[in-house]
Amino acid sequence: MNPVIIILIVVVVVGAIATILVGMRRNMPNEDPLDARLAEFSQRGDVVSLEQIEMSQPFVERVIYPLIRRLGELSTRFTPQHVLETTAKRLELAGNPGRLEPATFLALRFVVAAVFGGVLGFLFAVSESMSRSQEYLILMLFIVLGFFFPQLWLKSRIDRRQKEIRKAMPDALDLLTICVEAGLGFDAAMAKVTEKWNNELSLAFARVIREIQLGKLRKEAMRDMADRVGIAEMTSFVAAVLQSETLGVSMAKVLRIQADQMRLKRRQRAEEEAHKAPVKMLIPMGVFIFPSILIILMTPAAFRIMEAFGSM
């Protein structure tokens, strides 16, 4: 079999497995699945054992993730503390996808590397179209790619979440301004934002509200939200809100100024992306469009040259 086809099959299979696992994990509720199953059986009035409740969970939640979590607990004994702290920080910046713990995420890197290497090794064993040295080289490259694949995925989740929050902040601050000017408190205004929208920013506001209800100081909850988001716009917004509370400045006026600044920054980012578009278009144009135009223009001339040399 052609080695290019083998590599494409490996990429498709591993990508499909990763997409299925992440999708199944994301569609699960935020609460503990075991507690959810227990509450469901209690509402129905069924008398079941704990083993039956555990067996009613999905296979991924019952087998795959406990194995990865156990491997993560084992790997924490040999992992420096600052690596765990950095991983926990990055998971917070990504919105804690799939309720992954730092140790589980670090163990997932080894699991994905093993899956990449295992699938590719199986395909190499089935087909012998390449030499052993080439197979070992490609196998090592894919193992390294699988080891760094979770990091790339987490980086993309962080970028996507921060981009979504930047895009939603001007509209959210407009709604906060309207609610505060209508007479609501700042906490009630944030609650209105969480009711109207369902995005990463509203989830961040909802977490702040829950932390305040549990007894956490507002300034600490707001600062923790800025740390979890990790963008300059949120840090500026939190600093302005806390400073207005300290100095006694009108909250509505501060929110209106912040909304205008966020809208101006969003317009500037859109203009920046528009200016980058021609540069980004050079690569696909050079790879796909220019060769086609060259073939269309030069083919008739090539035929004429061949006919001229043929007649001579």
Phi and psi in degrees as GROMACS dihedral restraints (atoms count N, CA, C in turn):
[ dihedral_restraints ]
;  ai    aj    ak    al  type     phi  dphi    fc
    3     4     5     6     1   -61.7    20    10
    4     5     6     7     1   132.0    20    10
    6     7     8     9     1   -61.9    20    10
    7     8     9    10     1   -31.1    20    10
    9    10    11    12     1   -63.6    20    10
   10    11    12    13     1   -40.8    20    10
   12    13    14    15     1   -64.4    20    10
   13    14    15    16     1   -39.4    20    10
   15    16    17    18     1   -60.9    20    10
   16    17    18    19     1   -45.6    20    10
   18    19    20    21     1   -65.0    20    10
   19    20    21    22     1   -40.3    20    10
   21    22    23    24     1   -63.8    20    10
   22    23    24    25     1   -39.4    20    10
   24    25    26    27     1   -63.5    20    10
   25    26    27    28     1   -41.2    20    10
   27    28    29    30     1   -62.6    20    10
   28    29    30    31     1   -46.0    20    10
   30    31    32    33     1   -61.8    20    10
   31    32    33    34     1   -43.3    20    10
   33    34    35    36     1   -66.2    20    10
   34    35    36    37     1   -45.0    20    10
   36    37    38    39     1   -64.6    20    10
   37    38    39    40     1   -49.0    20    10
   39    40    41    42     1   -65.4    20    10
   40    41    42    43     1   -40.8    20    10
   42    43    44    45     1   -63.0    20    10
   43    44    45    46     1   -38.6    20    10
   45    46    47    48     1   -66.3    20    10
   46    47    48    49     1   -42.0    20    10
   48    49    50    51     1   -63.2    20    10
   49    50    51    52     1   -45.2    20    10
   51    52    53    54     1   -63.5    20    10
   52    53    54    55     1   -40.8    20    10
   54    55    56    57     1   -65.0    20    10
   55    56    57    58     1   -41.0    20    10
   57    58    59    60     1   -64.6    20    10
   58    59    60    61     1   -45.5    20    10
   60    61    62    63     1   -65.0    20    10
   61    62    63    64     1   -45.1    20    10
   63    64    65    66     1   -66.0    20    10
   64    65    66    67     1   -39.8    20    10
   66    67    68    69     1   -65.6    20    10
   67    68    69    70     1   -41.3    20    10
   69    70    71    72     1   -65.3    20    10
   70    71    72    73     1   -38.2    20    10
   72    73    74    75     1   -69.5    20    10
   73    74    75    76     1   -37.4    20    10
   75    76    77    78     1   -72.5    20    10
   76    77    78    79     1   -33.2    20    10
   78    79    80    81     1   -76.6    20    10
   79    80    81    82     1    -7.3    20    10
   81    82    83    84     1   -77.9    20    10
   82    83    84    85     1   149.4    20    10
   84    85    86    87     1   -66.5    20    10
   85    86    87    88     1   163.3    20    10
   87    88    89    90     1   -73.0    20    10
   88    89    90    91     1   -21.5    20    10
   90    91    92    93     1   -78.1    20    10
   91    92    93    94     1   170.7    20    10
   93    94    95    96     1   -66.6    20    10
   94    95    96    97     1   127.0    20    10
   96    97    98    99     1   -60.6    20    10
   97    98    99   100     1   -34.6    20    10
   99   100   101   102     1   -66.3    20    10
  100   101   102   103     1   -42.2    20    10
  102   103   104   105     1   -64.8    20    10
  103   104   105   106     1   -38.0    20    10
  105   106   107   108     1   -63.8    20    10
  106   107   108   109     1   -42.9    20    10
  108   109   110   111     1   -64.6    20    10
  109   110   111   112     1   -40.3    20    10
  111   112   113   114     1   -63.7    20    10
  112   113   114   115     1   -41.7    20    10
  114   115   116   117     1   -65.8    20    10
  115   116   117   118     1   -36.4    20    10
  117   118   119   120     1   -65.4    20    10
  118   119   120   121     1   -45.3    20    10
  120   121   122   123     1   -67.2    20    10
  121   122   123   124     1   -33.0    20    10
  123   124   125   126     1   -67.8    20    10
  124   125   126   127     1   -39.2    20    10
  126   127   128   129     1   -65.8    20    10
  127   128   129   130     1   -36.2    20    10
  129   130   131   132     1   -78.7    20    10
  130   131   132   133     1   -13.7    20    10
  132   133   134   135     1    80.3    20    10
  133   134   135   136     1    15.5    20    10
  135   136   137   138     1   -80.8    20    10
  136   137   138   139     1   143.0    20    10
  138   139   140   141     1   -99.2    20    10
  139   140   141   142     1   105.5    20    10
  141   142   143   144     1  -130.4    20    10
  142   143   144   145     1   160.0    20    10
  144   145   146   147     1   -89.8    20    10
  145   146   147   148     1   166.8    20    10
  147   148   149   150     1   -65.3    20    10
  148   149   150   151     1   -32.9    20    10
  150   151   152   153     1   -64.8    20    10
  151   152   153   154     1   -39.8    20    10
  153   154   155   156     1   -66.1    20    10
  154   155   156   157     1   -37.6    20    10
  156   157   158   159     1   -65.3    20    10
  157   158   159   160     1   -42.5    20    10
  159   160   161   162     1   -65.1    20    10
  160   161   162   163     1   -38.6    20    10
  162   163   164   165     1   -70.8    20    10
  163   164   165   166     1   -19.0    20    10
  165   166   167   168     1   -80.1    20    10
  166   167   168   169     1    -8.6    20    10
  168   169   170   171     1   -74.9    20    10
  169   170   171   172     1   159.6    20    10
  171   172   173   174     1   -62.1    20    10
  172   173   174   175     1   157.9    20    10
  174   175   176   177     1   -63.2    20    10
  175   176   177   178     1   -39.4    20    10
  177   178   179   180     1   -63.1    20    10
  178   179   180   181     1   -43.1    20    10
  180   181   182   183     1   -74.4    20    10
  181   182   183   184     1   -25.1    20    10
  183   184   185   186     1   -90.0    20    10
  184   185   186   187     1   -30.2    20    10
  186   187   188   189     1  -121.3    20    10
  187   188   189   190     1   -53.4    20    10
  189   190   191   192     1   -65.5    20    10
  190   191   192   193     1   -54.1    20    10
  192   193   194   195     1   -68.8    20    10
  193   194   195   196     1   -35.9    20    10
  195   196   197   198     1   -60.4    20    10
  196   197   198   199     1   -37.0    20    10
  198   199   200   201     1   -65.8    20    10
  199   200   201   202     1   -43.6    20    10
  201   202   203   204     1   -65.1    20    10
  202   203   204   205     1   -38.9    20    10
  204   205   206   207     1   -65.8    20    10
  205   206   207   208     1   -38.3    20    10
  207   208   209   210     1   -66.4    20    10
  208   209   210   211     1   -40.3    20    10
  210   211   212   213     1   -64.2    20    10
  211   212   213   214     1   -37.3    20    10
  213   214   215   216     1   -65.4    20    10
  214   215   216   217     1   -40.1    20    10
  216   217   218   219     1   -63.6    20    10
  217   218   219   220     1   -34.8    20    10
  219   220   221   222     1   -70.4    20    10
  220   221   222   223     1   -37.6    20    10
  222   223   224   225     1   -74.0    20    10
  223   224   225   226     1   -20.9    20    10
  225   226   227   228     1   -66.4    20    10
  226   227   228   229     1   -22.2    20    10
  228   229   230   231     1   -68.4    20    10
  229   230   231   232     1   -24.3    20    10
  231   232   233   234     1  -113.2    20    10
  232   233   234   235     1     8.6    20    10
  234   235   236   237     1  -103.6    20    10
  235   236   237   238     1   130.6    20    10
  237   238   239   240     1   -61.5    20    10
  238   239   240   241     1   152.0    20    10
  240   241   242   243     1   -66.1    20    10
  241   242   243   244     1   -36.3    20    10
  243   244   245   246     1   -67.7    20    10
  244   245   246   247     1   -28.5    20    10
  246   247   248   249     1   -68.1    20    10
  247   248   249   250     1   -41.0    20    10
  249   250   251   252     1   -64.2    20    10
  250   251   252   253     1   -41.5    20    10
  252   253   254   255     1   -65.2    20    10
  253   254   255   256     1   -41.5    20    10
  255   256   257   258     1   -64.3    20    10
  256   257   258   259     1   -41.2    20    10
  258   259   260   261     1   -65.5    20    10
  259   260   261   262     1   -41.3    20    10
  261   262   263   264     1   -62.3    20    10
  262   263   264   265     1   -39.2    20    10
  264   265   266   267     1   -63.9    20    10
  265   266   267   268     1   -43.5    20    10
  267   268   269   270     1   -67.8    20    10
  268   269   270   271     1   -35.3    20    10
  270   271   272   273     1   -65.6    20    10
  271   272   273   274     1   -37.5    20    10
  273   274   275   276     1   -65.0    20    10
  274   275   276   277     1   -41.0    20    10
  276   277   278   279     1   -63.7    20    10
  277   278   279   280     1   -31.3    20    10
  279   280   281   282     1   -83.4    20    10
  280   281   282   283     1    -0.5    20    10
  282   283   284   285     1    85.5    20    10
  283   284   285   286     1    18.7    20    10
  285   286   287   288     1    52.4    20    10
  286   287   288   289     1    63.3    20    10
  288   289   290   291     1   -67.0    20    10
  289   290   291   292     1   131.7    20    10
  291   292   293   294     1    67.1    20    10
  292   293   294   295     1    15.0    20    10
  294   295   296   297     1    54.0    20    10
  295   296   297   298     1    39.3    20    10
  297   298   299   300     1   -76.8    20    10
  298   299   300   301     1   137.6    20    10
  300   301   302   303     1   -90.0    20    10
  301   302   303   304     1   157.2    20    10
  303   304   305   306     1   -57.0    20    10
  304   305   306   307     1   -43.2    20    10
  306   307   308   309     1   -65.1    20    10
  307   308   309   310     1   -39.3    20    10
  309   310   311   312     1   -65.1    20    10
  310   311   312   313     1   -39.8    20    10
  312   313   314   315     1   -66.5    20    10
  313   314   315   316     1   -40.8    20    10
  315   316   317   318     1   -64.5    20    10
  316   317   318   319     1   -37.9    20    10
  318   319   320   321     1   -70.1    20    10
  319   320   321   322     1   -29.3    20    10
  321   322   323   324     1   -63.8    20    10
  322   323   324   325     1   -28.1    20    10
  324   325   326   327     1   -63.4    20    10
  325   326   327   328     1   -42.7    20    10
  327   328   329   330     1   -69.2    20    10
  328   329   330   331     1   -35.9    20    10
  330   331   332   333     1   -65.8    20    10
  331   332   333   334     1   -45.2    20    10
  333   334   335   336     1   -64.9    20    10
  334   335   336   337     1   -39.5    20    10
  336   337   338   339     1   -62.2    20    10
  337   338   339   340     1   -40.8    20    10
  339   340   341   342     1   -66.0    20    10
  340   341   342   343     1   -37.6    20    10
  342   343   344   345     1   -66.3    20    10
  343   344   345   346     1   -45.9    20    10
  345   346   347   348     1   -57.6    20    10
  346   347   348   349     1   -49.6    20    10
  348   349   350   351     1   -66.7    20    10
  349   350   351   352     1   -38.0    20    10
  351   352   353   354     1   -66.6    20    10
  352   353   354   355     1   -45.2    20    10
  354   355   356   357     1   -65.2    20    10
  355   356   357   358     1   -44.2    20    10
  357   358   359   360     1   -67.5    20    10
  358   359   360   361     1   -38.8    20    10
  360   361   362   363     1   -63.7    20    10
  361   362   363   364     1   -37.3    20    10
  363   364   365   366     1   -64.5    20    10
  364   365   366   367     1   -42.5    20    10
  366   367   368   369     1   -66.5    20    10
  367   368   369   370     1   -36.6    20    10
  369   370   371   372     1   -66.7    20    10
  370   371   372   373     1   -35.8    20    10
  372   373   374   375     1   -69.3    20    10
  373   374   375   376     1   -32.3    20    10
  375   376   377   378     1   -72.8    20    10
  376   377   378   379     1   -44.2    20    10
  378   379   380   381     1  -112.6    20    10
  379   380   381   382     1   137.0    20    10
  381   382   383   384     1  -115.9    20    10
  382   383   384   385     1    56.4    20    10
  384   385   386   387     1   -93.7    20    10
  385   386   387   388     1    -2.8    20    10
  387   388   389   390     1  -129.7    20    10
  388   389   390   391     1   161.1    20    10
  390   391   392   393     1   -76.4    20    10
  391   392   393   394     1   163.3    20    10
  393   394   395   396     1   -63.6    20    10
  394   395   396   397     1   -39.3    20    10
  396   397   398   399     1   -64.8    20    10
  397   398   399   400     1   -40.6    20    10
  399   400   401   402     1   -66.1    20    10
  400   401   402   403     1   -40.0    20    10
  402   403   404   405     1   -63.4    20    10
  403   404   405   406     1   -43.7    20    10
  405   406   407   408     1   -64.7    20    10
  406   407   408   409     1   -38.1    20    10
  408   409   410   411     1   -65.6    20    10
  409   410   411   412     1   -48.0    20    10
  411   412   413   414     1   -65.2    20    10
  412   413   414   415     1   -37.1    20    10
  414   415   416   417     1   -63.0    20    10
  415   416   417   418     1   -43.7    20    10
  417   418   419   420     1   -65.4    20    10
  418   419   420   421     1   -38.7    20    10
  420   421   422   423     1   -62.6    20    10
  421   422   423   424     1   -41.3    20    10
  423   424   425   426     1   -72.6    20    10
  424   425   426   427     1   -32.6    20    10
  426   427   428   429     1   -64.3    20    10
  427   428   429   430     1   -43.0    20    10
  429   430   431   432     1   -64.6    20    10
  430   431   432   433     1   -40.9    20    10
  432   433   434   435     1   -62.1    20    10
  433   434   435   436     1   -42.0    20    10
  435   436   437   438     1   -66.1    20    10
  436   437   438   439     1   -32.1    20    10
  438   439   440   441     1   -67.7    20    10
  439   440   441   442     1   -37.4    20    10
  441   442   443   444     1   -93.3    20    10
  442   443   444   445     1    -5.2    20    10
  444   445   446   447     1   -61.3    20    10
  445   446   447   448     1   -45.6    20    10
  447   448   449   450     1   -59.4    20    10
  448   449   450   451     1   -34.1    20    10
  450   451   452   453     1   -65.8    20    10
  451   452   453   454     1   -42.1    20    10
  453   454   455   456     1   -64.7    20    10
  454   455   456   457     1   -40.1    20    10
  456   457   458   459     1   -63.3    20    10
  457   458   459   460     1   -43.1    20    10
  459   460   461   462     1   -65.1    20    10
  460   461   462   463     1   -39.0    20    10
  462   463   464   465     1   -62.4    20    10
  463   464   465   466     1   -40.9    20    10
  465   466   467   468     1   -66.2    20    10
  466   467   468   469     1   -36.8    20    10
  468   469   470   471     1   -65.4    20    10
  469   470   471   472     1   -40.0    20    10
  471   472   473   474     1   -63.5    20    10
  472   473   474   475     1   -46.6    20    10
  474   475   476   477     1   -63.2    20    10
  475   476   477   478     1   -42.3    20    10
  477   478   479   480     1   -66.4    20    10
  478   479   480   481     1   -40.2    20    10
  480   481   482   483     1   -66.8    20    10
  481   482   483   484     1   -44.8    20    10
  483   484   485   486     1   -64.8    20    10
  484   485   486   487     1   -37.9    20    10
  486   487   488   489     1   -65.2    20    10
  487   488   489   490     1   -40.0    20    10
  489   490   491   492     1   -65.7    20    10
  490   491   492   493     1   -39.6    20    10
  492   493   494   495     1   -68.0    20    10
  493   494   495   496     1   -42.2    20    10
  495   496   497   498     1   -59.2    20    10
  496   497   498   499     1   -41.2    20    10
  498   499   500   501     1   -69.1    20    10
  499   500   501   502     1   -32.0    20    10
  501   502   503   504     1   -89.7    20    10
  502   503   504   505     1   -14.9    20    10
  504   505   506   507     1   -63.8    20    10
  505   506   507   508     1   -44.0    20    10
  507   508   509   510     1   -58.9    20    10
  508   509   510   511     1   -44.7    20    10
  510   511   512   513     1   -66.5    20    10
  511   512   513   514     1   -38.2    20    10
  513   514   515   516     1   -65.7    20    10
  514   515   516   517     1   -39.3    20    10
  516   517   518   519     1   -68.9    20    10
  517   518   519   520     1   -32.8    20    10
  519   520   521   522     1   -61.7    20    10
  520   521   522   523     1   -44.3    20    10
  522   523   524   525     1   -66.6    20    10
  523   524   525   526     1   -39.5    20    10
  525   526   527   528     1   -61.4    20    10
  526   527   528   529     1   -41.4    20    10
  528   529   530   531     1   -63.1    20    10
  529   530   531   532     1   -44.3    20    10
  531   532   533   534     1   -63.0    20    10
  532   533   534   535     1   -42.4    20    10
  534   535   536   537     1   -67.0    20    10
  535   536   537   538     1   -41.1    20    10
  537   538   539   540     1   -68.2    20    10
  538   539   540   541     1   -40.6    20    10
  540   541   542   543     1   -66.7    20    10
  541   542   543   544     1   -26.0    20    10
  543   544   545   546     1   -77.8    20    10
  544   545   546   547     1    -7.4    20    10
  546   547   548   549     1   112.7    20    10
  547   548   549   550     1    -0.2    20    10
  549   550   551   552     1   -79.6    20    10
  550   551   552   553     1   153.9    20    10
  552   553   554   555     1   -75.3    20    10
  553   554   555   556     1   169.8    20    10
  555   556   557   558     1   -66.0    20    10
  556   557   558   559     1   -39.6    20    10
  558   559   560   561     1   -64.8    20    10
  559   560   561   562     1   -42.0    20    10
  561   562   563   564     1   -66.2    20    10
  562   563   564   565     1   -34.0    20    10
  564   565   566   567     1   -66.7    20    10
  565   566   567   568     1   -41.4    20    10
  567   568   569   570     1   -64.1    20    10
  568   569   570   571     1   -35.0    20    10
  570   571   572   573     1   -64.0    20    10
  571   572   573   574     1   -35.6    20    10
  573   574   575   576     1   -65.2    20    10
  574   575   576   577     1   -37.9    20    10
  576   577   578   579     1   -63.3    20    10
  577   578   579   580     1   -42.4    20    10
  579   580   581   582     1   -67.1    20    10
  580   581   582   583     1   -28.5    20    10
  582   583   584   585     1   -74.9    20    10
  583   584   585   586     1   -37.5    20    10
  585   586   587   588     1   -78.6    20    10
  586   587   588   589     1   -34.1    20    10
  588   589   590   591     1  -122.1    20    10
  589   590   591   592     1   160.2    20    10
  591   592   593   594     1  -135.3    20    10
  592   593   594   595     1    80.5    20    10
  594   595   596   597     1  -140.7    20    10
  595   596   597   598     1  -173.6    20    10
  597   598   599   600     1   -65.4    20    10
  598   599   600   601     1   -35.1    20    10
  600   601   602   603     1   -68.5    20    10
  601   602   603   604     1   -42.4    20    10
  603   604   605   606     1   -65.8    20    10
  604   605   606   607     1   -34.1    20    10
  606   607   608   609     1   -66.5    20    10
  607   608   609   610     1   -37.8    20    10
  609   610   611   612     1   -64.8    20    10
  610   611   612   613     1   -42.2    20    10
  612   613   614   615     1   -64.5    20    10
  613   614   615   616     1   -39.8    20    10
  615   616   617   618     1   -63.5    20    10
  616   617   618   619     1   -37.3    20    10
  618   619   620   621     1   -67.1    20    10
  619   620   621   622     1   -38.1    20    10
  621   622   623   624     1   -61.5    20    10
  622   623   624   625     1   -43.3    20    10
  624   625   626   627     1   -63.3    20    10
  625   626   627   628     1   -42.0    20    10
  627   628   629   630     1   -63.8    20    10
  628   629   630   631     1   -41.7    20    10
  630   631   632   633     1   -64.5    20    10
  631   632   633   634     1   -38.3    20    10
  633   634   635   636     1   -66.4    20    10
  634   635   636   637     1   -39.8    20    10
  636   637   638   639     1   -65.6    20    10
  637   638   639   640     1   -28.5    20    10
  639   640   641   642     1   -83.0    20    10
  640   641   642   643     1     0.4    20    10
  642   643   644   645     1   109.0    20    10
  643   644   645   646     1     4.5    20    10
  645   646   647   648     1   -80.5    20    10
  646   647   648   649     1   143.4    20    10
  648   649   650   651     1   -65.0    20    10
  649   650   651   652     1   147.1    20    10
  651   652   653   654     1   -63.2    20    10
  652   653   654   655     1   -41.6    20    10
  654   655   656   657     1   -65.7    20    10
  655   656   657   658     1   -36.6    20    10
  657   658   659   660     1   -68.5    20    10
  658   659   660   661     1   -40.7    20    10
  660   661   662   663     1   -65.1    20    10
  661   662   663   664     1   -39.6    20    10
  663   664   665   666     1   -67.5    20    10
  664   665   666   667     1   -42.3    20    10
  666   667   668   669     1   -65.5    20    10
  667   668   669   670     1   -38.6    20    10
  669   670   671   672     1   -64.7    20    10
  670   671   672   673     1   -36.2    20    10
  672   673   674   675     1   -63.3    20    10
  673   674   675   676     1   -42.2    20    10
  675   676   677   678     1   -62.4    20    10
  676   677   678   679     1   -38.4    20    10
  678   679   680   681     1   -68.0    20    10
  679   680   681   682     1   -35.7    20    10
  681   682   683   684     1   -72.5    20    10
  682   683   684   685     1   -28.6    20    10
  684   685   686   687     1   -83.8    20    10
  685   686   687   688     1   -48.7    20    10
  687   688   689   690     1    77.1    20    10
  688   689   690   691     1    31.9    20    10
  690   691   692   693     1  -123.8    20    10
  691   692   693   694     1   153.6    20    10
  693   694   695   696     1   -66.9    20    10
  694   695   696   697     1   -32.9    20    10
  696   697   698   699     1   -63.9    20    10
  697   698   699   700     1   -42.4    20    10
  699   700   701   702     1   -68.5    20    10
  700   701   702   703     1   -39.1    20    10
  702   703   704   705     1   -62.3    20    10
  703   704   705   706     1   -41.9    20    10
  705   706   707   708     1   -65.2    20    10
  706   707   708   709     1   -40.9    20    10
  708   709   710   711     1   -63.3    20    10
  709   710   711   712     1   -45.9    20    10
  711   712   713   714     1   -64.5    20    10
  712   713   714   715     1   -42.3    20    10
  714   715   716   717     1   -62.5    20    10
  715   716   717   718     1   -39.9    20    10
  717   718   719   720     1   -67.1    20    10
  718   719   720   721     1   -40.7    20    10
  720   721   722   723     1   -65.4    20    10
  721   722   723   724     1   -45.7    20    10
  723   724   725   726     1   -66.6    20    10
  724   725   726   727     1   -37.0    20    10
  726   727   728   729     1   -68.6    20    10
  727   728   729   730     1   -36.4    20    10
  729   730   731   732     1   -65.6    20    10
  730   731   732   733     1   -36.1    20    10
  732   733   734   735     1   -68.4    20    10
  733   734   735   736     1   -37.4    20    10
  735   736   737   738     1   -70.5    20    10
  736   737   738   739     1   -42.8    20    10
  738   739   740   741     1   -89.9    20    10
  739   740   741   742     1    -9.6    20    10
  741   742   743   744     1    78.8    20    10
  742   743   744   745     1    23.0    20    10
  744   745   746   747     1   -77.8    20    10
  745   746   747   748     1   152.4    20    10
  747   748   749   750     1   -60.1    20    10
  748   749   750   751     1   125.1    20    10
  750   751   752   753     1   -66.2    20    10
  751   752   753   754     1   -38.3    20    10
  753   754   755   756     1   -63.1    20    10
  754   755   756   757     1   -41.6    20    10
  756   757   758   759     1   -64.7    20    10
  757   758   759   760     1   -42.4    20    10
  759   760   761   762     1   -64.2    20    10
  760   761   762   763     1   -42.2    20    10
  762   763   764   765     1   -66.0    20    10
  763   764   765   766     1   -37.5    20    10
  765   766   767   768     1   -65.3    20    10
  766   767   768   769     1   -41.5    20    10
  768   769   770   771     1   -64.9    20    10
  769   770   771   772     1   -42.5    20    10
  771   772   773   774     1   -63.6    20    10
  772   773   774   775     1   -39.1    20    10
  774   775   776   777     1   -64.4    20    10
  775   776   777   778     1   -41.2    20    10
  777   778   779   780     1   -63.3    20    10
  778   779   780   781     1   -42.4    20    10
  780   781   782   783     1   -65.5    20    10
  781   782   783   784     1   -41.4    20    10
  783   784   785   786     1   -63.7    20    10
  784   785   786   787     1   -39.4    20    10
  786   787   788   789     1   -66.7    20    10
  787   788   789   790     1   -38.6    20    10
  789   790   791   792     1   -64.7    20    10
  790   791   792   793     1   -41.5    20    10
  792   793   794   795     1   -66.3    20    10
  793   794   795   796     1   -36.8    20    10
  795   796   797   798     1   -65.6    20    10
  796   797   798   799     1   -38.9    20    10
  798   799   800   801     1   -65.4    20    10
  799   800   801   802     1   -40.3    20    10
  801   802   803   804     1   -65.8    20    10
  802   803   804   805     1   -38.5    20    10
  804   805   806   807     1   -65.7    20    10
  805   806   807   808     1   -37.9    20    10
  807   808   809   810     1   -64.3    20    10
  808   809   810   811     1   -41.2    20    10
  810   811   812   813     1   -65.5    20    10
  811   812   813   814     1   -37.1    20    10
  813   814   815   816     1   -64.3    20    10
  814   815   816   817     1   -42.8    20    10
  816   817   818   819     1   -65.2    20    10
  817   818   819   820     1   -35.6    20    10
  819   820   821   822     1   -65.8    20    10
  820   821   822   823     1   -37.1    20    10
  822   823   824   825     1   -71.3    20    10
  823   824   825   826     1   -27.1    20    10
  825   826   827   828     1   -78.5    20    10
  826   827   828   829     1   -19.4    20    10
  828   829   830   831     1   -59.1    20    10
  829   830   831   832     1   -45.7    20    10
  831   832   833   834     1   -60.2    20    10
  832   833   834   835     1   -36.3    20    10
  834   835   836   837     1   -68.3    20    10
  835   836   837   838     1   -40.0    20    10
  837   838   839   840     1   -68.6    20    10
  838   839   840   841     1   -25.4    20    10
  840   841   842   843     1   -78.1    20    10
  841   842   843   844     1   -13.2    20    10
  843   844   845   846     1   -64.1    20    10
  844   845   846   847     1   -40.9    20    10
  846   847   848   849     1   -65.5    20    10
  847   848   849   850     1   -53.3    20    10
  849   850   851   852     1   -63.8    20    10
  850   851   852   853     1   -32.5    20    10
  852   853   854   855     1   -66.9    20    10
  853   854   855   856     1   -42.2    20    10
  855   856   857   858     1   -68.5    20    10
  856   857   858   859     1   -30.2    20    10
  858   859   860   861     1   -87.3    20    10
  859   860   861   862     1   -39.1    20    10
  861   862   863   864     1  -109.8    20    10
  862   863   864   865     1   -42.0    20    10
  864   865   866   867     1   -85.6    20    10
  865   866   867   868     1   -50.1    20    10
  867   868   869   870     1   -60.7    20    10
  868   869   870   871     1   -44.0    20    10
  870   871   872   873     1   -60.2    20    10
  871   872   873   874     1   -38.2    20    10
  873   874   875   876     1   -64.9    20    10
  874   875   876   877     1   -43.9    20    10
  876   877   878   879     1   -62.7    20    10
  877   878   879   880     1   -39.8    20    10
  879   880   881   882     1   -63.1    20    10
  880   881   882   883     1   -41.0    20    10
  882   883   884   885     1   -64.9    20    10
  883   884   885   886     1   -43.1    20    10
  885   886   887   888     1   -64.6    20    10
  886   887   888   889     1   -39.4    20    10
  888   889   890   891     1   -79.1    20    10
  889   890   891   892     1   -35.1    20    10
  891   892   893   894     1   -91.2    20    10
  892   893   894   895     1   -18.0    20    10
  894   895   896   897     1   -62.1    20    10
  895   896   897   898     1   -48.3    20    10
  897   898   899   900     1   -59.8    20    10
  898   899   900   901     1   -40.8    20    10
  900   901   902   903     1   -64.4    20    10
  901   902   903   904     1   -37.3    20    10
  903   904   905   906     1   -64.2    20    10
  904   905   906   907     1   -41.4    20    10
  906   907   908   909     1   -63.8    20    10
  907   908   909   910     1   -41.2    20    10
  909   910   911   912     1   -64.3    20    10
  910   911   912   913     1   -40.7    20    10
  912   913   914   915     1   -64.8    20    10
  913   914   915   916     1   -41.0    20    10
  915   916   917   918     1   -64.8    20    10
  916   917   918   919     1   -38.5    20    10
  918   919   920   921     1   -66.2    20    10
  919   920   921   922     1   -39.4    20    10
  921   922   923   924     1   -64.1    20    10
  922   923   924   925     1   -45.8    20    10
  924   925   926   927     1   -68.2    20    10
  925   926   927   928     1   -31.0    20    10
  927   928   929   930     1   -67.7    20    10
  928   929   930   931     1   -40.9    20    10
  930   931   932   933     1   -67.3    20    10
  931   932   933   934     1   -31.9    20    10
